Amino acid sequence: MTPGPAQVAVRGLTKAFGGAASPAVSNVSLDLPAGSLTALLGPSGSGKSTLLSLIAGLLAPDAGDVLFTGRSVGSLPPERRPVAMVFQRPLLFPHLSVGDNVGFGLRMRGVPSQQRRQRAREMLGLVELDGYAERSIDQLSGGQGQRVALARALVTEPSVLLLDEPFSQLDSGLRAQMRQLLAALRQRFAVTTLFVTHDQAEAVEVADTIALLLDGRLEQHDEPRAFYERPRSVAVARFFGAANIIAGTVCGSVFVSPLGPLAVAGRGAADGPGHLVIRPESLRLLHAGEASGPNTVTGTLTRSEYRGTHLVLIVTVGPVSLELSAPTCHSAVVGQPVCVQLPPEACTVL
């Protein structure tokens, strides 16, 4: 296979395990451009790790195929696929030094020992572990172990890098450092990367695109912004924190709901039953005397929660509870009537 980053095409992959009520992965098709970084996002049990193992060749699919730059690798065993994989735990060899762990893949390829050691030292420098080559594995912290695992994965210059929640065992500070390191390594290595995570913020921070798996199915594959501004289903909107999902009926450019008729800027659904989705940060809490615009409703502030950087406010309008984000300096008082605007351009109808 030609060296360099591979264009990855997943076609109709399906995998079921005995005794399960439904497939772990169901008819998933996905295209990853060469050199891209895609976050594979979803809750626990959604099929993320299974899909990664199918691409790596660690599992055989019940149906479907995987192609690298147009060539099927479905019949190739894992060791013959130009893939490197990093797991939740580093899985380092305890009987080898740090440098020998990093150079293990080169050793399997017959690279001479002196060249192997030199490449390992260079890689350790890139992951900010200069001088660690002679250390034993039990001298490493969790974050250092994952840096060694990344160095070992990249030293062979794979065409595809698969990361299965590699930072999930680390505390929040170390996770942030590792995300920054991953971004820096992307500048150095042009490798197509699929990064599994269940953390939305992590996916948005590191990825060019996000592929969202729910119950083994690919719900949406898009740039991060689209999941907030253009979700393709109620399930996607709910997963990305769109707390305001209002059932109603689409009638042309108007959405008829328990809040009354609401103008919508863009048509997201045909006439008939649907849902209006608007994010908490898009709602506007109007001040006394402020001119009201379209889609303004009056309700009662029933809850106010301090979240450090902002307030979460709950406004009840008839049978509907709206969640808003507001600055911490906002002076609204629980129990008082308030006016809320749902800007038409921020309303998505599904």
Residue pairs with C-beta under 8 A, 6 or more apart in sequence:
1 68
1 69
1 71
1 82
1 159
2 69
3 82
3 157
3 159
4 34
4 159
4 190
5 34
5 35
5 159
5 160
5 190
5 191
5 192
6 34
6 68
6 69
6 82
6 159
6 160
6 192
7 31
7 32
7 33
7 34
7 68
7 69
7 70
7 192
8 30
8 31
8 32
8 55
8 66
8 67
8 68
8 160
8 192
8 194
9 30
9 31
9 32
9 66
9 67
9 68
9 70
10 28
10 29
10 30
10 31
10 32
10 51
10 54
10 55
10 64
10 66
11 29
11 64
11 65
11 66
11 67
12 27
12 28
12 29
12 63
12 64
12 65
13 25
13 27
13 28
13 29
13 51
13 54
13 61
13 63
13 64
13 65
13 66
14 23
14 25
14 26
14 27
14 28
14 61
14 62
14 63
14 64
15 23
15 24
15 25
15 47
15 50
15 54
15 59
15 61
15 62
16 22
16 23
16 24
16 62
17 24
22 215
22 216
23 47
23 62
23 216
24 47
24 50
24 216
25 47
25 50
25 51
25 54
25 61
25 213
25 216
26 47
26 215
26 216
26 217
27 63
27 64
27 217
28 47
28 51
28 64
28 213
28 216
28 217
28 218
29 64
29 218
30 38
30 211
30 218
30 221
31 221
32 38
32 192
32 194
33 192
34 69
34 190
34 192
35 190
35 191
35 192
36 192
36 193
36 208
36 209
37 186
37 193
37 195
37 206
37 207
37 208
38 193
38 194
38 195
38 207
38 208
38 209
38 210
38 211
38 221
39 195
39 196
39 197
39 202
39 203
39 204
39 206
39 207
39 209
39 210
39 211
40 48
40 51
40 52
40 194
40 195
40 196
40 197
40 211
40 213
41 48
41 197
41 198
41 200
41 203
41 210
41 211
41 212
41 213
42 48
42 198
42 212
42 213
42 214
43 198
43 214
43 239
44 198
46 213
46 214
46 215
46 216
47 213
47 215
47 216
48 164
48 196
48 198
48 213
49 164
49 165
49 196
50 59
50 216
51 213
52 85
52 162
52 164
52 194
52 196
53 59
54 60
54 61
54 66
55 66
55 83
55 160
55 162
55 194
56 78
56 81
56 83
56 85
56 162
57 73
57 76
57 77
57 78
57 81
57 83
58 78
58 85
61 74
65 72
65 74
66 72
66 73
66 74
67 73
68 81
68 82
68 159
68 160
69 159
73 81
81 160
82 158
82 159
82 160
83 158
83 159
83 160
83 161
83 162
84 105
84 152
84 153
84 154
84 156
84 158
84 160
84 161
84 162
85 153
85 161
85 162
85 163
85 164
86 146
86 149
86 150
86 153
86 161
86 162
86 163
86 164
86 166
87 149
87 164
87 166
88 164
88 165
88 166
88 168
88 169
89 145
89 169
90 145
90 146
90 148
90 149
91 149
92 101
92 137
92 140
92 145
92 148
92 149
92 152
93 100
93 101
93 104
93 137
94 136
94 137
94 138
96 104
96 137
97 133
97 134
97 135
97 136
97 137
98 124
98 129
98 132
98 133
98 134
98 135
98 136
98 137
98 140
98 148
99 117
99 120
99 121
99 124
99 132
99 133
99 134
100 107
100 120
101 137
101 148
101 152
102 119
102 120
102 123
102 124
102 133
102 148
102 151
102 152
102 155
103 111
103 116
103 117
103 119
103 120
103 155
104 152
105 152
105 155
105 156
106 115
106 116
106 119
106 120
106 155
106 156
107 113
107 116
109 156
111 119
117 133
119 155
120 133
120 151
120 155
121 133
123 151
123 152
123 154
123 155
124 130
124 131
124 132
124 133
124 148
124 151
126 151
126 154
126 185
126 188
127 147
127 148
127 150
127 151
127 181
127 185
128 147
128 181
129 144
129 147
129 148
129 151
132 140
132 144
132 148
137 145
137 148
140 148
142 169
142 170
142 174
143 170
143 174
143 177
143 178
146 166
146 167
146 170
146 178
147 178
147 181
149 166
150 166
150 181
150 182
150 185
153 161
154 161
154 185
154 189
154 191
157 189
157 191
158 191
159 191
159 192
160 191
160 192
160 193
160 194
161 189
161 191
161 192
161 193
161 194
162 193
162 194
162 196
163 182
163 193
163 194
163 195
163 196
164 196
165 196
165 197
165 198
166 178
167 174
167 175
167 178
167 179
167 202
168 197
168 198
170 178
175 202
179 202
179 205
179 206
182 195
182 206
183 206
186 193
195 203
195 206
195 207
197 203
200 239
200 240
200 241
203 210
203 224
204 210
204 224
207 224
208 223
209 221
209 222
209 223
209 224
210 220
210 221
210 222
210 223
210 224
210 227
211 218
211 220
211 221
212 218
212 219
212 220
212 221
212 227
212 236
212 239
213 219
214 235
214 236
214 239
219 232
219 233
219 235
219 236
219 239
220 226
220 227
220 231
220 232
220 233
220 236
222 230
222 232
227 236
227 240
228 240
228 242
228 279
229 348
230 348
231 237
231 240
231 242
231 277
231 348
231 350
232 350
233 350
234 245
234 275
234 277
234 350
237 245
237 277
237 348
237 350
238 245
241 279
241 280
242 277
242 278
242 279
243 279
243 280
243 323
244 276
244 277
244 278
244 279
244 280
244 283
244 322
244 323
245 275
245 276
245 277
246 255
246 257
246 258
246 259
246 275
246 276
246 277
246 278
246 320
247 257
247 273
247 274
247 275
248 255
248 256
248 257
248 258
248 262
248 273
248 274
248 275
248 276
249 255
249 256
249 257
249 271
249 272
249 273
249 274
250 256
250 267
250 269
250 270
250 271
250 272
250 273
250 274
250 349
251 271
252 271
253 263
253 264
253 267
254 261
254 262
254 263
254 264
255 261
255 262
255 263
255 264
255 274
255 276
255 347
255 349
256 262
257 276
257 320
258 317
258 318
258 319
258 320
259 297
259 317
259 318
259 320
259 342
260 297
262 276
262 295
262 342
262 344
262 347
263 294
263 295
263 344
263 347
264 276
264 344
264 347
264 348
264 349
265 344
265 345
265 347
266 345
266 348
266 349
267 349
268 274
268 348
268 349
268 350
269 349
269 350
274 349
274 350
275 349
275 350
276 347
276 348
276 349
277 347
277 348
277 349
277 350
278 342
278 346
278 347
278 348
279 346
280 312
280 323
280 324
280 325
281 324
281 325
282 342
282 343
282 346
283 322
283 323
283 324
283 325
283 340
283 341
283 342
283 346
284 340
284 341
284 343
285 313
285 315
285 324
285 326
285 330
285 332
285 338
285 339
285 340
286 292
286 296
286 338
286 339
286 340
286 341
290 339
292 339
292 341
293 341
293 343
294 341
294 343
294 344
295 341
295 342
295 343
295 344
295 347
296 339
296 340
296 341
296 342
297 317
297 339
297 340
297 341
297 342
298 317
298 337
298 338
298 339
298 340
299 315
299 316
299 317
299 318
299 322
299 337
299 338
299 340
300 315
300 316
300 335
300 336
300 337
300 338
301 313
301 314
301 315
301 332
301 333
301 334
301 335
301 336
301 337
301 338
302 314
302 315
302 316
302 321
302 334
302 335
303 312
303 313
303 314
303 334
304 311
304 312
304 313
304 314
304 332
304 334
305 311
305 312
305 313
306 328
308 328
309 328
310 325
310 326
310 327
310 328
311 325
311 326
311 327
311 328
311 330
312 323
312 324
312 325
313 323
313 324
313 325
313 326
313 330
313 332
314 321
314 322
314 323
314 324
315 321
315 322
315 324
315 338
315 340
316 322
317 340
322 340
324 340
326 332
332 338
